[in-house]
Amino acid sequence: MTQISQDKFTPFEIIKIERISPRVFLLRFKLNENEGLNILPLSSIIIQIPPENEKDEPTLRYYTPTTSKNVKGYFELVIKEYSAGMMTKYISKLKVGDLVQIKGPYLIHEYTPNSKKEIGMIAGGTGFTPMLQVINVILNNKDDKTVIKMLFANKTSKDIPLKDYFDNLEDNNKKQFNISYIVDSSDSSWKGETGYITKDIIKKYMPSPKLQNEGFIYIVGPPKMIEIISGPKMSFTEQGPLSGFLKELGYKAENVFKF
């Protein structure tokens, strides 16, 4: 019986590899038939990438599973492709049936149902993966009435991972989940926002800072984006002071979490 552990790396078998956008892969890993990953939101796992040379140390990368805890028999990761990335090189050699060494889960930030009236999510690229954990937990709990407002930034409309999935979530949960898209560049067929996230865009789509402790903002994405919007995160465990657009708009540090 294969079970994930915080104490040691465990091999998990790949049962599906899918490119879900031009630069993003979905990896599905096998669990026992009646077993789910069953992790708390927001939690991550570690993948161990074998060294190219035996004398070198393995490379470790943190990823956020995107599968709801109600799903049995498998769990999934969504991973972005980088031209010079260690994980990109590793994934390019993987095939269905291969084993990947995984350890975890590790709680990043605890979510409590109904602790906030509204949650705003500002996500860039594959940064959406922690958000999806929270979205699934909220929308799969009929007693959780928290409203989610998500702003999803990508380079082009073709780069948006799982767009159909997010659109279906919105269609089926109109009173509780709203997603808005912004892309760097677009053509005449695009109906979302075009450009970069600004203070006006945040005011338009995110919960108002006037909600104070009844509102909360999650932000994840490229370091430059996070720096401009909320100020940089200092380390994996240290949030650092709130600055940037969110501070200028009146949000408080205790109501913002940077991934």
Buried (B, 14 or more C-beta within 10 A) or exposed (E): EBEBEEEEBBEBBBBEBEEBBEBBBBBBBBBEEEBBBBBBBBBBBBBBBEEEEEEEEEBEBEBBBBBBBEBBEBBBBBBBBEEEEBBBBBBEEBEEEEBBBBBBBBEBBEBEEEEBBBBBBBBBBBBBBBBBBBBBBBBEEEEBEBBBBBBBBBBBBEBBBBBEEBEEBBEEBEEBBBBBBBBEEBEEEEEBBBEEBBEEBBEEBBBBBEBEEEBBBBBBBEEEBBBBBBBBBEEEEEBBEBBBBBBEBEBBBEBBBBB
